[in-house]
Amino acid sequence: MASPPLLSLRDVRLTFGGTPLFEGVTTWVGKGDKTVLVGRNGSGKSTLLKVFAGEITADSGERFVQPGARISYLHQDPLIEAATLADFIAEGLPEDERDQTWRVDALMEALGVDGTRSPANLSGGEGRRAALARALVGEPDALLLDEPTNHLDLPTILWLEEWLKSYQGALVMISHDRRFLEGVSKQTLWLERGVVRRAEFGFAGFAAWQEETYAAEEAELDRMNNNLRQELHWLSRGVTARRKRNMGRLRALQGLRKERSVRLSSKMDNDRRVAMEADAGEVSGRLVIEATAVVKKFDGKVVADGFSTRIMRGDRVGLIGPNGAGKTTLLRMLTGDLDPDGGEVKLGTNLEPAYFDQRRDRLNPDISVWDTLTDGRGDNVWVRGTPRHVVGYMRDFLFSDNQARTPVRALSGGERNRLLLAKLLAKSSNLLILDEPTNDLDMDTLDLLEEMLADYQGTLLVVSHDRDFLDRLVTSIIAVEGDGDIKEYVGGYSDYLAQRPQVKAAPEAKAAVKAEAAAKAKSPGKLSYKNQRELDELPAKLEKLHAEIARLESDLADANLYARDPARFDKLVQRGDAARAELERAEERWLELETLREELAG
């Protein structure tokens, strides 16, 4: 243990609704620890954080807090009670430091909080930012954060990363933002089936640790019962395996980005007449959106000042920028929902848009999940023109069979988001518009959304602050920087950062962006000796694995093998699974190294 426990749990047991939630949990965090708490959706992460905070008392076991230690806890759904937001945030200061109002002012500025506002009628985002400011302002000995990045824009997330990196106390956090966790965390607590495991590395090492643990467990269960092994694979891993992109998808994304680069690098004003005539002649609607010299002012602020872009069928465009810069306003102009003050927006032909804004207005709380998906008609869901049984379609979105008749009002926020996504993605569309789709989504749902969007054949416009989500999904970034400054960059968020590191943000956030860009700039012009050697050796390894898998499949094709030699049959199946997993890892590593080599070569 790196330091004495500041907060610890020993042999904690807790039952929820008659079902055991935790079984003998023993874990700790010490001063200087920056710990991420991970686990599948519904595993009890937020409940365990409340046990750490002392807000929930376990049925048995011990909770230890170092004498005199101050603990600050950010709820996932904070309750704000005060005359003004400034008063509410100041309550986070120790009583003998309440006169240090400059600390309150600094955090309100960094997090974009209007201290004069009354807590009445706040949006979810405004309430979350105020609660985060209150949690940080007193610089407590232990800081417990449940989804701290929700409703924060990218500059503010970067600021928060830097603040937490310099924080000297004990930190435990739950978040769906992978890039944020990779940047901050140094320890990992993994809550799985009521048990907590601890590792002395951050979130970046979690996936490999998880795979190793599951492989060991499945190998043990194989010796006990093959059916149990399959059940464990589904219940425990769920969407974990979905996150791994196969090489085809990754190559396709790289290809789309290169195509987008070629188009953006050409002057749009040159040969505009010829291009317009060619586009007009294509009845398939290849041109989706064309904005020419768009100008817009909204609420007295300049949103766009001569912005132009052309979005073609199949493009995946991410919109980023600080809160209030005008991302949603620009999105509404690009989709024809709002007219520009100057310039022109031209929409293509035969567009079938579908819109996701997370307000969940289209969900009726009084009807069941089944009736929501089928519109109350029969047993099937029509998914882009193809009938699917409602229960099978529900499973695709991580719902269990017994939730089919559950009323919408009984679902959690994450479950309602999944239901809305299921209904939206069943609709036939060729233009999908997602405004902040990642807020309040757990990692399982994010993985599911990424997987489905990777297979989406239409055009995508997405406003998001999730850097990992953007890097895995979009072909270009439109950066709305404020004061009418809007530019487009090829690639995902990391590519945007490399092309234009000078992000307009608070000084701390700007420093974080520059540090990340500087780290990229320090990369040598070629692969390291170790990486180059690995890249050179991978083709032979891939060929060997392909040949081995082919031999295994040939042996397993013997219809009488199981009856003749069940032990050998099981051994071949296990080796086949292992070889395919090894092949997938090798293919992903090859693509990663090859992409890096191309980027370094310039």
Secondary structure, DSSP 4 states (H G I P E B T S, - for coil): --S-EEEEEEEEEEEETTEEEEEEEEEEEETT-EEEEE--TTSSHHHHHHHHHTSS--SEEEEEE-TT--EEEE-SS----SSSHHHHHHTTS-GGGTT-HHHHHHHHHHHT--TT--STT--HHHHHHHHHHHHHHT--SEEEEESTTTT--HHHHHHHHHHHHH--SEEEEE-S-HHHHHHH-SEEEEEETTEEEEESS-GGGHHHHHHHHHHHHHHHHHHH-HHHHHHHIIIIITTGGGGS--HHHHHHHHHHHHHHHHHHHS-SSTTHHHHHHHHHT-TT--EEEEEEEEEEEETTEEEEEEEEEEEETT-EEEEE--TTSSHHHHHHHHTTSS--SEEEEEE-SS--EEEE-S--TT--TTSBHHHHHHTTSSSEEEETTEEEEHHHHHHHTT--GGGTT-BGGGS-HHHHHHHHHHHHHHS--SEEEEESTTTT--HHHHHHHHHHHHT--SEEEEE---HHHHHHH-SEEEEEEETTEEEEEESSHHHHHHH-----S-HHHHHHHHHHHHHHHTS-SS--HHHHHHHHHHHHHHHHHHHHHHHHHHHHT-TTHHHH-HHHHHHHHHHHHHHHHHHHHHHHHHHHHHHHHHHHH-
